[in-house]
Amino acid sequence: MAKNRWIQHAVRRPGALHRMLGIPEREKIPLEVLLLAARQPGLLGRRARLALTLRKIGWKRRAARKRRRYA
């Protein structure tokens, strides 16, 4: 059964959100900037909303890994 296979195809142009926001790729995008960008229409808003979604997915995986380590 394929789990989360859509993620592999969702990010077609890595670094595009950084370029749209004018933030160097080696720096993290601040949460406040990401939340403001997510409210924008069009491609910028879609990319920002995807970034927020992927950020949550990563957090859940890290939390699950920590629980397994200390259980």
N, CA, C and O atoms as a Tripos MOL2 file, in Angstrom:
@<TRIPOS>MOLECULE
protein
  284   283    71     0     0
PROTEIN
NO_CHARGES

@<TRIPOS>ATOM
      1 N           0.8400   -1.1790    0.0000 N.3       1 MET1
      2 CA          0.0000    0.0000    0.0000 C.3       1 MET1
      3 C           0.8850    1.2420    0.0000 C.2       1 MET1
      4 O           1.8220    1.3390    0.7920 O.2       1 MET1
      5 N           0.5950    2.1760   -0.8720 N.am      2 ALA2
      6 CA          1.4030    3.3950   -1.0020 C.3       2 ALA2
      7 C           0.9190    4.4370   -0.0030 C.2       2 ALA2
      8 O          -0.2540    4.8090    0.0140 O.2       2 ALA2
      9 N           1.8450    4.8950    0.8230 N.am      3 LYS3
     10 CA          1.5130    5.9240    1.7890 C.3       3 LYS3
     11 C           2.2480    7.2050    1.4150 C.2       3 LYS3
     12 O           3.4520    7.1850    1.1590 O.2       3 LYS3
     13 N           1.5220    8.3140    1.3860 N.am      4 ASN4
     14 CA          2.0900    9.6310    1.1310 C.3       4 ASN4
     15 C           2.9090    9.6820   -0.1540 C.2       4 ASN4
     16 O           3.9450   10.3460   -0.1840 O.2       4 ASN4
     17 N           2.4750    8.9990   -1.2200 N.am      5 ARG5
     18 CA          3.1960    9.0340   -2.4830 C.3       5 ARG5
     19 C           3.0150   10.3810   -3.1930 C.2       5 ARG5
     20 O           3.8020   10.7200   -4.0770 O.2       5 ARG5
     21 N           1.9960   11.1460   -2.8190 N.am      6 TRP6
     22 CA          1.7420   12.4130   -3.4810 C.3       6 TRP6
     23 C           2.8270   13.4300   -3.1720 C.2       6 TRP6
     24 O           3.0520   14.3550   -3.9530 O.2       6 TRP6
     25 N           3.4950   13.2700   -2.0530 N.am      7 ILE7
     26 CA          4.5330   14.2180   -1.6570 C.3       7 ILE7
     27 C           5.6880   14.2030   -2.6530 C.2       7 ILE7
     28 O           6.2650   15.2500   -2.9440 O.2       7 ILE7
     29 N           6.0260   13.0400   -3.1730 N.am      8 GLN8
     30 CA          7.1480   12.9270   -4.0980 C.3       8 GLN8
     31 C           6.8990   13.7090   -5.3770 C.2       8 GLN8
     32 O           7.8520   14.1610   -6.0130 O.2       8 GLN8
     33 N           5.6400   13.8810   -5.7690 N.am      9 HIS9
     34 CA          5.3240   14.5910   -6.9960 C.3       9 HIS9
     35 C           4.8660   16.0230   -6.7320 C.2       9 HIS9
     36 O           4.6900   16.7920   -7.6770 O.2       9 HIS9
     37 N           4.6750   16.3860   -5.4960 N.am     10 ALA10
     38 CA          4.1410   17.7080   -5.1760 C.3      10 ALA10
     39 C           5.1890   18.8010   -5.3580 C.2      10 ALA10
     40 O           4.8590   19.9060   -5.7900 O.2      10 ALA10
     41 N           6.4250   18.5120   -5.0370 N.am     11 VAL11
     42 CA          7.4720   19.5190   -5.1200 C.3      11 VAL11
     43 C           8.1780   19.3510   -6.4640 C.2      11 VAL11
     44 O           9.1040   18.5510   -6.6010 O.2      11 VAL11
     45 N           7.7260   20.1130   -7.4420 N.am     12 ARG12
     46 CA          8.2950   19.9870   -8.7880 C.3      12 ARG12
     47 C           9.5170   20.8670   -8.9700 C.2      12 ARG12
     48 O          10.4400   20.5060   -9.6990 O.2      12 ARG12
     49 N           9.5300   22.0240   -8.3100 N.am     13 ARG13
     50 CA         10.6370   22.9470   -8.4540 C.3      13 ARG13
     51 C          11.1780   23.3150   -7.0730 C.2      13 ARG13
     52 O          10.7500   24.3070   -6.4830 O.2      13 ARG13
     53 N          12.1130   22.5240   -6.5590 N.am     14 PRO14
     54 CA         12.6580   22.8210   -5.2370 C.3      14 PRO14
     55 C          13.3090   24.2120   -5.2010 C.2      14 PRO14
     56 O          14.0480   24.5870   -6.1110 O.2      14 PRO14
     57 N          13.0270   24.9510   -4.1550 N.am     15 GLY15
     58 CA         13.6070   26.2900   -3.9940 C.3      15 GLY15
     59 C          12.7940   27.3920   -4.6370 C.2      15 GLY15
     60 O          13.1590   28.5620   -4.5210 O.2      15 GLY15
     61 N          11.7030   27.0620   -5.3100 N.am     16 ALA16
     62 CA         10.9110   28.0830   -5.9980 C.3      16 ALA16
     63 C          10.2540   29.0420   -5.0090 C.2      16 ALA16
     64 O          10.1700   30.2400   -5.2790 O.2      16 ALA16
     65 N           9.7940   28.5410   -3.8850 N.am     17 LEU17
     66 CA          9.1590   29.4090   -2.8900 C.3      17 LEU17
     67 C          10.1930   30.3820   -2.3170 C.2      17 LEU17
     68 O           9.8860   31.5530   -2.0950 O.2      17 LEU17
     69 N          11.3880   29.9100   -2.0840 N.am     18 HIS18
     70 CA         12.4600   30.7960   -1.6010 C.3      18 HIS18
     71 C          12.6960   31.9220   -2.6040 C.2      18 HIS18
     72 O          12.7990   33.0860   -2.2180 O.2      18 HIS18
     73 N          12.7820   31.5790   -3.8940 N.am     19 ARG19
     74 CA         13.0320   32.5950   -4.9180 C.3      19 ARG19
     75 C          11.8720   33.5810   -5.0160 C.2      19 ARG19
     76 O          12.0940   34.7780   -5.2030 O.2      19 ARG19
     77 N          10.6340   33.0900   -4.8900 N.am     20 MET20
     78 CA          9.4700   33.9760   -4.9660 C.3      20 MET20
     79 C           9.4310   34.9530   -3.7910 C.2      20 MET20
     80 O           8.9960   36.0950   -3.9350 O.2      20 MET20
     81 N           9.8890   34.4910   -2.6330 N.am     21 LEU21
     82 CA          9.8690   35.3410   -1.4430 C.3      21 LEU21
     83 C          11.1400   36.1760   -1.2940 C.2      21 LEU21
     84 O          11.1990   37.0710   -0.4510 O.2      21 LEU21
     85 N          12.1560   35.8870   -2.1100 N.am     22 GLY22
     86 CA         13.4010   36.6480   -2.0390 C.3      22 GLY22
     87 C          14.2750   36.2610   -0.8620 C.2      22 GLY22
     88 O          15.0590   37.0750   -0.3740 O.2      22 GLY22
     89 N          14.1480   35.0340   -0.4040 N.am     23 ILE23
     90 CA         14.9350   34.5280    0.7220 C.3      23 ILE23
     91 C          15.9460   33.5280    0.1770 C.2      23 ILE23
     92 O          15.5660   32.6260   -0.5700 O.2      23 ILE23
     93 N          17.2320   33.6620    0.5320 N.am     24 PRO24
     94 CA         18.2240   32.7060    0.0340 C.3      24 PRO24
     95 C          17.8610   31.2700    0.4330 C.2      24 PRO24
     96 O          17.2940   31.0390    1.5000 O.2      24 PRO24
     97 N          18.1910   30.3220   -0.4290 N.am     25 GLU25
     98 CA         17.8040   28.9290   -0.1910 C.3      25 GLU25
     99 C          18.4950   28.3190    1.0220 C.2      25 GLU25
    100 O          17.9970   27.3480    1.5910 O.2      25 GLU25
    101 N          19.6110   28.8630    1.4180 N.am     26 ARG26
    102 CA         20.3230   28.2990    2.5740 C.3      26 ARG26
    103 C          19.7140   28.7480    3.9090 C.2      26 ARG26
    104 O          20.0930   28.2400    4.9650 O.2      26 ARG26
    105 N          18.7670   29.7040    3.8640 N.am     27 GLU27
    106 CA         18.1050   30.1840    5.0790 C.3      27 GLU27
    107 C          16.6960   29.5930    5.1680 C.2      27 GLU27
    108 O          16.0690   29.2930    4.1530 O.2      27 GLU27
    109 N          16.2170   29.4340    6.3960 N.am     28 LYS28
    110 CA         14.8460   28.9700    6.5930 C.3      28 LYS28
    111 C          13.8850   30.1350    6.3840 C.2      28 LYS28
    112 O          14.2180   31.2930    6.6400 O.2      28 LYS28
    113 N          12.6910   29.8030    5.9160 N.am     29 ILE29
    114 CA         11.6550   30.8230    5.7490 C.3      29 ILE29
    115 C          10.9880   31.0180    7.1060 C.2      29 ILE29
    116 O          10.4910   30.0510    7.6840 O.2      29 ILE29
    117 N          10.9630   32.2530    7.6330 N.am     30 PRO30
    118 CA         10.3100   32.4810    8.9230 C.3      30 PRO30
    119 C           8.8240   32.1420    8.8500 C.2      30 PRO30
    120 O           8.1820   32.3300    7.8170 O.2      30 PRO30
    121 N           8.2960   31.6460    9.9440 N.am     31 LEU31
    122 CA          6.9030   31.2290    9.9970 C.3      31 LEU31
    123 C           5.9580   32.3880    9.6860 C.2      31 LEU31
    124 O           4.9520   32.1870    9.0050 O.2      31 LEU31
    125 N           6.2550   33.5910   10.1680 N.am     32 GLU32
    126 CA          5.3890   34.7410    9.9270 C.3      32 GLU32
    127 C           5.2980   35.0420    8.4310 C.2      32 GLU32
    128 O           4.2190   35.3410    7.9190 O.2      32 GLU32
    129 N           6.4260   34.9640    7.7380 N.am     33 VAL33
    130 CA          6.4530   35.2140    6.2970 C.3      33 VAL33
    131 C           5.6700   34.1310    5.5640 C.2      33 VAL33
    132 O           4.9400   34.4160    4.6150 O.2      33 VAL33
    133 N           5.8260   32.8950    6.0090 N.am     34 LEU34
    134 CA          5.1260   31.7800    5.3830 C.3      34 LEU34
    135 C           3.6110   31.9010    5.5690 C.2      34 LEU34
    136 O           2.8470   31.6180    4.6460 O.2      34 LEU34
    137 N           3.1830   32.3160    6.7460 N.am     35 LEU35
    138 CA          1.7500   32.4900    7.0000 C.3      35 LEU35
    139 C           1.1590   33.6270    6.1660 C.2      35 LEU35
    140 O           0.0350   33.5170    5.6750 O.2      35 LEU35
    141 N           1.9100   34.7200    6.0030 N.am     36 LEU36
    142 CA          1.4370   35.8170    5.1640 C.3      36 LEU36
    143 C           1.3710   35.4030    3.7030 C.2      36 LEU36
    144 O           0.4380   35.7700    2.9900 O.2      36 LEU36
    145 N           2.3590   34.6400    3.2590 N.am     37 ALA37
    146 CA          2.3770   34.1900    1.8710 C.3      37 ALA37
    147 C           1.2500   33.1980    1.6020 C.2      37 ALA37
    148 O           0.7310   33.1430    0.4870 O.2      37 ALA37
    149 N           0.8700   32.4220    2.5960 N.am     38 ALA38
    150 CA         -0.1930   31.4300    2.4220 C.3      38 ALA38
    151 C          -1.5500   32.0860    2.1830 C.2      38 ALA38
    152 O          -2.4610   31.4520    1.6500 O.2      38 ALA38
    153 N          -1.6860   33.3420    2.5710 N.am     39 ARG39
    154 CA         -2.9470   34.0550    2.3680 C.3      39 ARG39
    155 C          -3.0440   34.6760    0.9800 C.2      39 ARG39
    156 O          -4.1050   35.1650    0.5910 O.2      39 ARG39
    157 N          -1.9420   34.6600    0.2290 N.am     40 GLN40
    158 CA         -1.9190   35.2510   -1.1050 C.3      40 GLN40
    159 C          -2.6000   34.3350   -2.1170 C.2      40 GLN40
    160 O          -2.5950   33.1150   -1.9560 O.2      40 GLN40
    161 N          -3.1800   34.9180   -3.1480 N.am     41 PRO41
    162 CA         -3.7810   34.0790   -4.1970 C.3      41 PRO41
    163 C          -2.7190   33.5900   -5.1750 C.2      41 PRO41
    164 O          -1.5940   34.0900   -5.2000 O.2      41 PRO41
    165 N          -3.0940   32.6220   -5.9630 N.am     42 GLY42
    166 CA         -2.2230   32.1610   -7.0410 C.3      42 GLY42
    167 C          -1.1570   31.1770   -6.6050 C.2      42 GLY42
    168 O          -1.2810   30.4960   -5.5870 O.2      42 GLY42
    169 N          -0.1080   31.1230   -7.4040 N.am     43 LEU43
    170 CA          0.9430   30.1290   -7.2140 C.3      43 LEU43
    171 C           1.7090   30.3350   -5.9120 C.2      43 LEU43
    172 O           2.0740   29.3650   -5.2470 O.2      43 LEU43
    173 N           1.9570   31.5970   -5.5420 N.am     44 LEU44
    174 CA          2.6690   31.8710   -4.2960 C.3      44 LEU44
    175 C           1.9050   31.3110   -3.1020 C.2      44 LEU44
    176 O           2.4970   30.6780   -2.2280 O.2      44 LEU44
    177 N           0.6010   31.5410   -3.0610 N.am     45 GLY45
    178 CA         -0.2230   31.0370   -1.9590 C.3      45 GLY45
    179 C          -0.2500   29.5220   -1.9180 C.2      45 GLY45
    180 O          -0.1780   28.9240   -0.8440 O.2      45 GLY45
    181 N          -0.3530   28.8940   -3.0910 N.am     46 ARG46
    182 CA         -0.3900   27.4290   -3.1300 C.3      46 ARG46
    183 C           0.9130   26.8340   -2.6300 C.2      46 ARG46
    184 O           0.9070   25.8620   -1.8750 O.2      46 ARG46
    185 N           2.0380   27.4160   -3.0520 N.am     47 ARG47
    186 CA          3.3320   26.8970   -2.6050 C.3      47 ARG47
    187 C           3.5340   27.0910   -1.1090 C.2      47 ARG47
    188 O           4.0910   26.2250   -0.4340 O.2      47 ARG47
    189 N           3.0820   28.2250   -0.5950 N.am     48 ALA48
    190 CA          3.2190   28.4930    0.8330 C.3      48 ALA48
    191 C           2.3390   27.5490    1.6530 C.2      48 ALA48
    192 O           2.7590   27.0610    2.7030 O.2      48 ALA48
    193 N           1.1280   27.2940    1.1780 N.am     49 ARG49
    194 CA          0.2390   26.3720    1.9000 C.3      49 ARG49
    195 C           0.7930   24.9490    1.8800 C.2      49 ARG49
    196 O           0.6770   24.2250    2.8690 O.2      49 ARG49
    197 N           1.3900   24.5490    0.7690 N.am     50 LEU50
    198 CA          2.0180   23.2360    0.7070 C.3      50 LEU50
    199 C           3.1920   23.1630    1.6850 C.2      50 LEU50
    200 O           3.3880   22.1440    2.3470 O.2      50 LEU50
    201 N           3.9660   24.2350    1.7740 N.am     51 ALA51
    202 CA          5.0920   24.2640    2.7060 C.3      51 ALA51
    203 C           4.6110   24.1180    4.1520 C.2      51 ALA51
    204 O           5.2460   23.4360    4.9570 O.2      51 ALA51
    205 N           3.4960   24.7590    4.4720 N.am     52 LEU52
    206 CA          2.9410   24.6160    5.8270 C.3      52 LEU52
    207 C           2.4840   23.1850    6.0810 C.2      52 LEU52
    208 O           2.6840   22.6540    7.1730 O.2      52 LEU52
    209 N           1.8700   22.5560    5.0760 N.am     53 THR53
    210 CA          1.4190   21.1760    5.2140 C.3      53 THR53
    211 C           2.5960   20.2340    5.4070 C.2      53 THR53
    212 O           2.5680   19.3690    6.2820 O.2      53 THR53
    213 N           3.6250   20.4000    4.5940 N.am     54 LEU54
    214 CA          4.7970   19.5350    4.6950 C.3      54 LEU54
    215 C           5.5290   19.7550    6.0180 C.2      54 LEU54
    216 O           6.1380   18.8330    6.5610 O.2      54 LEU54
    217 N           5.4650   20.9660    6.5210 N.am     55 ARG55
    218 CA          6.0840   21.2550    7.8120 C.3      55 ARG55
    219 C           5.4000   20.4600    8.9310 C.2      55 ARG55
    220 O           6.0660   19.9500    9.8310 O.2      55 ARG55
    221 N           4.0720   20.3600    8.8690 N.am     56 LYS56
    222 CA          3.3320   19.5910    9.8810 C.3      56 LYS56
    223 C           3.6390   18.1050    9.7820 C.2      56 LYS56
    224 O           3.7720   17.4230   10.7980 O.2      56 LYS56
    225 N           3.7500   17.6060    8.5610 N.am     57 ILE57
    226 CA          4.0340   16.1880    8.3740 C.3      57 ILE57
    227 C           5.3820   15.8380    8.9710 C.2      57 ILE57
    228 O           5.5170   14.8070    9.6290 O.2      57 ILE57
    229 N           6.3790   16.6750    8.7550 N.am     58 GLY58
    230 CA          7.7060   16.4420    9.3080 C.3      58 GLY58
    231 C           7.6880   16.4340   10.8270 C.2      58 GLY58
    232 O           8.3870   15.6420   11.4590 O.2      58 GLY58
    233 N           6.8770   17.3260   11.4160 N.am     59 TRP59
    234 CA          6.8230   17.3990   12.8660 C.3      59 TRP59
    235 C           6.2260   16.1180   13.4380 C.2      59 TRP59
    236 O           6.6950   15.6170   14.4600 O.2      59 TRP59
    237 N           5.1960   15.5880   12.7860 N.am     60 LYS60
    238 CA          4.5570   14.3670   13.2830 C.3      60 LYS60
    239 C           5.5310   13.1940   13.2450 C.2      60 LYS60
    240 O           5.5590   12.3770   14.1650 O.2      60 LYS60
    241 N           6.3260   13.1110   12.1870 N.am     61 ARG61
    242 CA          7.2940   12.0160   12.0860 C.3      61 ARG61
    243 C           8.3740   12.1190   13.1500 C.2      61 ARG61
    244 O           8.7650   11.1150   13.7460 O.2      61 ARG61
    245 N           8.8570   13.3400   13.3900 N.am     62 ARG62
    246 CA          9.8890   13.5100   14.4230 C.3      62 ARG62
    247 C           9.3470   13.1690   15.8030 C.2      62 ARG62
    248 O          10.0440   12.5550   16.6110 O.2      62 ARG62
    249 N           8.0980   13.5660   16.0800 N.am     63 ALA63
    250 CA          7.4920   13.2730   17.3810 C.3      63 ALA63
    251 C           7.3080   11.7720   17.5590 C.2      63 ALA63
    252 O           7.5450   11.2490   18.6470 O.2      63 ALA63
    253 N           6.8910   11.0760   16.5130 N.am     64 ALA64
    254 CA          6.7030    9.6420   16.5990 C.3      64 ALA64
    255 C           8.0390    8.9400   16.8330 C.2      64 ALA64
    256 O           8.1070    7.9780   17.5980 O.2      64 ALA64
    257 N           9.0850    9.4090   16.1890 N.am     65 ARG65
    258 CA         10.4070    8.8150   16.3650 C.3      65 ARG65
    259 C          10.9000    9.0120   17.8060 C.2      65 ARG65
    260 O          11.5150    8.1150   18.3820 O.2      65 ARG65
    261 N          10.6300   10.1770   18.3770 N.am     66 LYS66
    262 CA         11.0280   10.4350   19.7680 C.3      66 LYS66
    263 C          10.2780    9.5170   20.7270 C.2      66 LYS66
    264 O          10.8650    8.9880   21.6710 O.2      66 LYS66
    265 N           8.9680    9.3240   20.4850 N.am     67 ARG67
    266 CA          8.1810    8.4630   21.3620 C.3      67 ARG67
    267 C           8.7040    7.0370   21.3270 C.2      67 ARG67
    268 O           8.7700    6.3780   22.3650 O.2      67 ARG67
    269 N           9.0760    6.5530   20.1510 N.am     68 ARG68
    270 CA          9.5970    5.1980   20.0420 C.3      68 ARG68
    271 C          10.9250    5.0600   20.7690 C.2      68 ARG68
    272 O          11.2060    4.0240   21.3720 O.2      68 ARG68
    273 N          11.7390    6.1030   20.7110 N.am     69 ARG69
    274 CA         13.0620    6.0500   21.3180 C.3      69 ARG69
    275 C          12.9780    5.9510   22.8360 C.2      69 ARG69
    276 O          13.7590    5.2320   23.4590 O.2      69 ARG69
    277 N          12.0260    6.6770   23.4360 N.am     70 TYR70
    278 CA         11.9350    6.7060   24.8990 C.3      70 TYR70
    279 C          10.8920    5.7740   25.4830 C.2      70 TYR70
    280 O          10.7190    5.7270   26.7010 O.2      70 TYR70
    281 N          10.2070    5.0460   24.6540 N.am     71 ALA71
    282 CA          9.1490    4.1510   25.1520 C.3      71 ALA71
    283 C           9.7290    2.8730   25.6900 C.2      71 ALA71
    284 O           8.9880    2.0040   26.1490 O.2      71 ALA71
@<TRIPOS>BOND
     1     1     2 1
     2     2     3 1
     3     3     4 2
     4     3     5 am
     5     5     6 1
     6     6     7 1
     7     7     8 2
     8     7     9 am
     9     9    10 1
    10    10    11 1
    11    11    12 2
    12    11    13 am
    13    13    14 1
    14    14    15 1
    15    15    16 2
    16    15    17 am
    17    17    18 1
    18    18    19 1
    19    19    20 2
    20    19    21 am
    21    21    22 1
    22    22    23 1
    23    23    24 2
    24    23    25 am
    25    25    26 1
    26    26    27 1
    27    27    28 2
    28    27    29 am
    29    29    30 1
    30    30    31 1
    31    31    32 2
    32    31    33 am
    33    33    34 1
    34    34    35 1
    35    35    36 2
    36    35    37 am
    37    37    38 1
    38    38    39 1
    39    39    40 2
    40    39    41 am
    41    41    42 1
    42    42    43 1
    43    43    44 2
    44    43    45 am
    45    45    46 1
    46    46    47 1
    47    47    48 2
    48    47    49 am
    49    49    50 1
    50    50    51 1
    51    51    52 2
    52    51    53 am
    53    53    54 1
    54    54    55 1
    55    55    56 2
    56    55    57 am
    57    57    58 1
    58    58    59 1
    59    59    60 2
    60    59    61 am
    61    61    62 1
    62    62    63 1
    63    63    64 2
    64    63    65 am
    65    65    66 1
    66    66    67 1
    67    67    68 2
    68    67    69 am
    69    69    70 1
    70    70    71 1
    71    71    72 2
    72    71    73 am
    73    73    74 1
    74    74    75 1
    75    75    76 2
    76    75    77 am
    77    77    78 1
    78    78    79 1
    79    79    80 2
    80    79    81 am
    81    81    82 1
    82    82    83 1
    83    83    84 2
    84    83    85 am
    85    85    86 1
    86    86    87 1
    87    87    88 2
    88    87    89 am
    89    89    90 1
    90    90    91 1
    91    91    92 2
    92    91    93 am
    93    93    94 1
    94    94    95 1
    95    95    96 2
    96    95    97 am
    97    97    98 1
    98    98    99 1
    99    99   100 2
   100    99   101 am
   101   101   102 1
   102   102   103 1
   103   103   104 2
   104   103   105 am
   105   105   106 1
   106   106   107 1
   107   107   108 2
   108   107   109 am
   109   109   110 1
   110   110   111 1
   111   111   112 2
   112   111   113 am
   113   113   114 1
   114   114   115 1
   115   115   116 2
   116   115   117 am
   117   117   118 1
   118   118   119 1
   119   119   120 2
   120   119   121 am
   121   121   122 1
   122   122   123 1
   123   123   124 2
   124   123   125 am
   125   125   126 1
   126   126   127 1
   127   127   128 2
   128   127   129 am
   129   129   130 1
   130   130   131 1
   131   131   132 2
   132   131   133 am
   133   133   134 1
   134   134   135 1
   135   135   136 2
   136   135   137 am
   137   137   138 1
   138   138   139 1
   139   139   140 2
   140   139   141 am
   141   141   142 1
   142   142   143 1
   143   143   144 2
   144   143   145 am
   145   145   146 1
   146   146   147 1
   147   147   148 2
   148   147   149 am
   149   149   150 1
   150   150   151 1
   151   151   152 2
   152   151   153 am
   153   153   154 1
   154   154   155 1
   155   155   156 2
   156   155   157 am
   157   157   158 1
   158   158   159 1
   159   159   160 2
   160   159   161 am
   161   161   162 1
   162   162   163 1
   163   163   164 2
   164   163   165 am
   165   165   166 1
   166   166   167 1
   167   167   168 2
   168   167   169 am
   169   169   170 1
   170   170   171 1
   171   171   172 2
   172   171   173 am
   173   173   174 1
   174   174   175 1
   175   175   176 2
   176   175   177 am
   177   177   178 1
   178   178   179 1
   179   179   180 2
   180   179   181 am
   181   181   182 1
   182   182   183 1
   183   183   184 2
   184   183   185 am
   185   185   186 1
   186   186   187 1
   187   187   188 2
   188   187   189 am
   189   189   190 1
   190   190   191 1
   191   191   192 2
   192   191   193 am
   193   193   194 1
   194   194   195 1
   195   195   196 2
   196   195   197 am
   197   197   198 1
   198   198   199 1
   199   199   200 2
   200   199   201 am
   201   201   202 1
   202   202   203 1
   203   203   204 2
   204   203   205 am
   205   205   206 1
   206   206   207 1
   207   207   208 2
   208   207   209 am
   209   209   210 1
   210   210   211 1
   211   211   212 2
   212   211   213 am
   213   213   214 1
   214   214   215 1
   215   215   216 2
   216   215   217 am
   217   217   218 1
   218   218   219 1
   219   219   220 2
   220   219   221 am
   221   221   222 1
   222   222   223 1
   223   223   224 2
   224   223   225 am
   225   225   226 1
   226   226   227 1
   227   227   228 2
   228   227   229 am
   229   229   230 1
   230   230   231 1
   231   231   232 2
   232   231   233 am
   233   233   234 1
   234   234   235 1
   235   235   236 2
   236   235   237 am
   237   237   238 1
   238   238   239 1
   239   239   240 2
   240   239   241 am
   241   241   242 1
   242   242   243 1
   243   243   244 2
   244   243   245 am
   245   245   246 1
   246   246   247 1
   247   247   248 2
   248   247   249 am
   249   249   250 1
   250   250   251 1
   251   251   252 2
   252   251   253 am
   253   253   254 1
   254   254   255 1
   255   255   256 2
   256   255   257 am
   257   257   258 1
   258   258   259 1
   259   259   260 2
   260   259   261 am
   261   261   262 1
   262   262   263 1
   263   263   264 2
   264   263   265 am
   265   265   266 1
   266   266   267 1
   267   267   268 2
   268   267   269 am
   269   269   270 1
   270   270   271 1
   271   271   272 2
   272   271   273 am
   273   273   274 1
   274   274   275 1
   275   275   276 2
   276   275   277 am
   277   277   278 1
   278   278   279 1
   279   279   280 2
   280   279   281 am
   281   281   282 1
   282   282   283 1
   283   283   284 2
@<TRIPOS>SUBSTRUCTURE
     1 MET1         2 RESIDUE 1 A MET
     2 ALA2         6 RESIDUE 1 A ALA
     3 LYS3        10 RESIDUE 1 A LYS
     4 ASN4        14 RESIDUE 1 A ASN
     5 ARG5        18 RESIDUE 1 A ARG
     6 TRP6        22 RESIDUE 1 A TRP
     7 ILE7        26 RESIDUE 1 A ILE
     8 GLN8        30 RESIDUE 1 A GLN
     9 HIS9        34 RESIDUE 1 A HIS
    10 ALA10       38 RESIDUE 1 A ALA
    11 VAL11       42 RESIDUE 1 A VAL
    12 ARG12       46 RESIDUE 1 A ARG
    13 ARG13       50 RESIDUE 1 A ARG
    14 PRO14       54 RESIDUE 1 A PRO
    15 GLY15       58 RESIDUE 1 A GLY
    16 ALA16       62 RESIDUE 1 A ALA
    17 LEU17       66 RESIDUE 1 A LEU
    18 HIS18       70 RESIDUE 1 A HIS
    19 ARG19       74 RESIDUE 1 A ARG
    20 MET20       78 RESIDUE 1 A MET
    21 LEU21       82 RESIDUE 1 A LEU
    22 GLY22       86 RESIDUE 1 A GLY
    23 ILE23       90 RESIDUE 1 A ILE
    24 PRO24       94 RESIDUE 1 A PRO
    25 GLU25       98 RESIDUE 1 A GLU
    26 ARG26      102 RESIDUE 1 A ARG
    27 GLU27      106 RESIDUE 1 A GLU
    28 LYS28      110 RESIDUE 1 A LYS
    29 ILE29      114 RESIDUE 1 A ILE
    30 PRO30      118 RESIDUE 1 A PRO
    31 LEU31      122 RESIDUE 1 A LEU
    32 GLU32      126 RESIDUE 1 A GLU
    33 VAL33      130 RESIDUE 1 A VAL
    34 LEU34      134 RESIDUE 1 A LEU
    35 LEU35      138 RESIDUE 1 A LEU
    36 LEU36      142 RESIDUE 1 A LEU
    37 ALA37      146 RESIDUE 1 A ALA
    38 ALA38      150 RESIDUE 1 A ALA
    39 ARG39      154 RESIDUE 1 A ARG
    40 GLN40      158 RESIDUE 1 A GLN
    41 PRO41      162 RESIDUE 1 A PRO
    42 GLY42      166 RESIDUE 1 A GLY
    43 LEU43      170 RESIDUE 1 A LEU
    44 LEU44      174 RESIDUE 1 A LEU
    45 GLY45      178 RESIDUE 1 A GLY
    46 ARG46      182 RESIDUE 1 A ARG
    47 ARG47      186 RESIDUE 1 A ARG
    48 ALA48      190 RESIDUE 1 A ALA
    49 ARG49      194 RESIDUE 1 A ARG
    50 LEU50      198 RESIDUE 1 A LEU
    51 ALA51      202 RESIDUE 1 A ALA
    52 LEU52      206 RESIDUE 1 A LEU
    53 THR53      210 RESIDUE 1 A THR
    54 LEU54      214 RESIDUE 1 A LEU
    55 ARG55      218 RESIDUE 1 A ARG
    56 LYS56      222 RESIDUE 1 A LYS
    57 ILE57      226 RESIDUE 1 A ILE
    58 GLY58      230 RESIDUE 1 A GLY
    59 TRP59      234 RESIDUE 1 A TRP
    60 LYS60      238 RESIDUE 1 A LYS
    61 ARG61      242 RESIDUE 1 A ARG
    62 ARG62      246 RESIDUE 1 A ARG
    63 ALA63      250 RESIDUE 1 A ALA
    64 ALA64      254 RESIDUE 1 A ALA
    65 ARG65      258 RESIDUE 1 A ARG
    66 LYS66      262 RESIDUE 1 A LYS
    67 ARG67      266 RESIDUE 1 A ARG
    68 ARG68      270 RESIDUE 1 A ARG
    69 ARG69      274 RESIDUE 1 A ARG
    70 TYR70      278 RESIDUE 1 A TYR
    71 ALA71      282 RESIDUE 1 A ALA
